[in-house]
Amino acid sequence: MARALGLVDRADELEVAASALRDRFDSAFWCEEIPSYALALDGNKRPCQVRTSNAGHALFAGIALPERAATVAATLMSEGSFGGWGIRTLNADEVRYNPMSYHNGSVWPHDNALIALGFAKYGFKLEAARLFEATFAASTSQDQQRLPELFCGFLRRRQRGPTAYPLPARPRPRLRQRPLRCWLPVWDWKCRQRPTRSS
């Protein structure tokens, strides 16, 4: 933004700061053992080595190092994380995994939309397309094709839609349109504002 405004020196400063932040993030959060970015740091600044969908947000935000991106994508699309309806909030091999839990194994369509954008940003169009297909297929089994806020993270089975979350889960207004953004990176569509009419 600074560069677009002609603030070249400020833009250079921000790019240097962003690069340093990316390096610090990678140093603090990368876990070769998972292999992915940690969920968090504990009170002693040690990484919590838990495989979650949160790592996909590092791709969406662009803070993931390019050399880590393929590994992060592979972990997110592994059998433990991707169950056919989308990427689970928590990998099925983790101790606290529960496919009926709100945060520990369910699938959030808006979460997957952000991850799909992250995949596309780093060039993983096939993975982004798989997430779009999963989200679209899930929508066909919903009333009026309206995606819920989340659904259970059970494996996808033929002739059956995703298992509904036990409690009502209507998406909040800010989340309703995010899954649709999966379309944009998969086919390189661009949003363009209509020209405003002069009064």
N, C-alpha and C positions, 0 to 999 in steps of 0.2 A: 504494500500500500504506500509506504514511504517513497519507494522508487517511482511508483505511478504518479505521485504528487510532485516529483522532481526533487525530492530530498535525498540526493544521492549519498551524501556522507552518512546521514542517519540510517539509510537502508543498508549500507555496508556494515555499520556498527551492529545493527540488529541481526544481520546474517551471521556475523562472527559470534554473537551471543547465542543465537539459536543452535549453531554448530556445537558450541561448548556445552549447552544444555543437553543436546542429543547424546554427546559422549558421556556426560555425567549420568544420565538416565540409563544408558546401556551398562555402564560400569556397576551401577547400584542394583539394577533389576534383572539383568540377563542371567539365566540359570541353564547351564549346559546339561544339567541332569534331567530337566523336564522333557525336552528342550524348548524353552519359550521364555517369555518375560514373567517374572514373579507377580503374584497377585498384589502383594504389598510388602512393606518393610515392617518388621516387628519393632518393639520398643528399643531394642539394641541395634537397630538399623540392619538386621539380617533379613535377607529375602525370604518371604513365605513361598516355598516352592510348591505351588498348587496350580494345576492346569485349568484355566478358566477362559471364558470368551473375552475377558478383558484385554487379553493380549492383542486381539483383533483391533481394539481401539487405538493401540499404538501405531498400527498400520494406517488407520483412518486419519489420525492426527499428523502422521508423517514423521513422528519422532523415532520410529524404529530405524536402525541402521539398514541400509540396502542389503548388506551382506547377511543380515539376519532374516530378512523378509521371507525367503523361500522356506526356511526351517519353521518359522512361525506359522506360515500358511499350511505347511504339511501337518503340523501338530494340531491345528484347528480343524483340519479336514480328516484327521485320523478317525478310525472307527469308534474310539472312545468319546470323541468330541462331537462328531457329526453323525447323527442317528437317522438321517434320511429326511427329516422335517426341518433341519437347520442345525446350527451349532449350539450345543447345550451351554448353559451358564457355567456348569462344572463338568469336567471330564468324568466319564462313567467309572474309571479306575481309581478315582480319589475316594478316600475314606468316608467323607461326608456326602457322597453322591446319593441323591434321592430324586428320581425323575418327576416326583409329584411335589417337590419343594419349590417355593417361590424363587429362590436364588441359587439353590444347590443342585441343579440338574434339569431345570425346565428350559424351554426354548422361547426366546423373545423375538418376534418378527422385526421390531425396530432395531434391536441389537444386531441382528443378522444383516439388516440393511446397511448399517454403518460399517460392519465388517466387509460386506461386499464392496462398498466404496473404497475401503482400504485395500482390498485385493486388487481392484482395478487400478488404483493409484500406483501400485508397485508392479503392475503388468500381469497380474494373475487373472486373466479374463475368464478362463475355463472355470476356476474356482468360484468366481463371482457369478457366472452363469448357473452353476450347480446350486448356489444359494437362492438365486432367483427362481429356478425351477421348483425347489423345495417349498419356498414361500408361496408361489403361485398355486402349486398343488394343494397345499394346506388350505388356501383360501377357498378352493372349489368345494370343500366339504363343510364350509361354514354358512350359517344363515345369511342370505343376501351377499355371500362372498366377502363378508366383513371380517377381517382378521381380529382375533382377540388380542389383549395385551400380551398374553403368553399361553402356552399349552404345555402339557407334560412331555418329558424328554424320552419317552419310550421309543424303541426302534420302529421304523416305518414298516408297515405290512401291507400286502396287496389287498386292494378292494376295501381298505379302511382308512379313514382320516386320522389325524392326530388325536390323541386322547385329551379331552377337555380338562382344564385345570379345575379342581374340585370346587373352587369358589368363583363367584362372578368376577370376570376380568375384562371389562370393557376398556379399550385403550383410552388413555388420557388424550385430550385434544392435541397436545403437542406431539403425540406419538402416532397419530392416525395416518399421516401421509408419508412418514419416513420409509416404510417398506417399498413404496412406489418408486423411490429414488434408486432402487436396484436397477431399474431400466437404464438410467442415464449412463453409468460407466460401462455397462456390458456392451452396449451398442454405440458408445461414444456420442450419444445425443447431447445437445447443449441447450440449456434453458436460455431463452432470449426474451427480454422484455419487449412488449409491443411499444412501438413509438408513441409518445404522448402527443395528443392533438394540441395545436396552439389555439389559444382562446381568441 
